Amino acid sequence: MEHRVLAGDTSRDTVWQRLHEMIDESWTHASGVQLRLSRIGLDTGCATQEAYAFVRKLRDSRLLPMKGVARGAALVGLPTAVDLTVGGKKLRRGVRVYSVVGGIAKLEFYNHLRKTMEVTEDGEILYPAGYIHLPKVDAEFVQQLCSEQLATGLDLNRHQVECLVPDLAWRMGLVEERRVKPVTWYFARHLNLDTTAQRLLIHLSGHRADRSARILTSSPVPLPASSPLAQYEVVHLADLMRVSQNRFEFFTNRVMEPAAVYQVHDSATDRGTTLRHVRSECNAYIDGVAYPLEAMQANILLALIDDFDHRMEGSALRDACSSAARNFRPVKQFDRNKLVYETFIRYIPGDKEYELVIPANDLAWISKRALMTT
């Protein structure tokens, strides 16, 4: 609704009084309804004691003192009492500070920033849930708003590294995080050779890492459908991260999920939403963003593209993809690329079939392919 800066020295009462006055203000909605602030988050990381004093003085249930933390299982944690008695005991009715995980907050906020409005045939503008409405701000504000970039590391210890195949394959280590399934990271060279892939597969079976393995490689991806590792998540090193000292560092313009790496194109080269480049680049494009596909994900999309009516039963789709899985479920294959699955594949429960959702821009291309194959 409004971006406002209260300039002043936080060690003096003047700026806090102005904040108090702003909290009691109201804003007029387009419908004429008066809107008041329902929740106010107050960062206590700077001028901590002054912030605590303001909370004690105001005693407003809408005011939530907060402190940013680096790790946590939820965006906002349970409040922690910070006021103490003379004897060192925490006061139950004292100031209670909420912890906020900055990384989760920024990720959700940036995801909302990517949402776009829709215009119906009647000219009505529809805004998706979570759409960010910006007030009147200048270019500098927007640049600062979008200046942060995601960067995370795996914190692998160099002593965990184990050479599996000399000069070809290594086990980099195990990463365990709270509430998240452990992941075993591997790196391999010349993985496009079946002999190398088979040798690594033997070690994967020995480590019992069938479901937890993620393989990095400097070889071209995706691997051929006939590769012994076709069922595994294999990602090109340059597409996902770089090695720096003892850490894997994700590129700053990449998202959290490894298989959902993307790159944004400018308007001159924006490809919109299309499947045309699945075969040539192993990329699916959504709103101009390229989503690299794992081998099995590409196989599933290509099988549906090549099918006459672009609908297949699960068993037929499994055979077309040369999958050896007993319980073949395409939705599970897209666990790390959910947006691609939701955009291009629809499951029809009654018929137990998977149907290709063809983007409007691809209709002519798909029809032309069908004519050429017939």
Summary of the structure (lengths in Angstrom):
residues: 374
radius of gyration: 26.2
end to end distance: 57.3
largest distance: 86.3
contacts: 964
relative contact order: 0.06
helix: 30%
strand: 25%
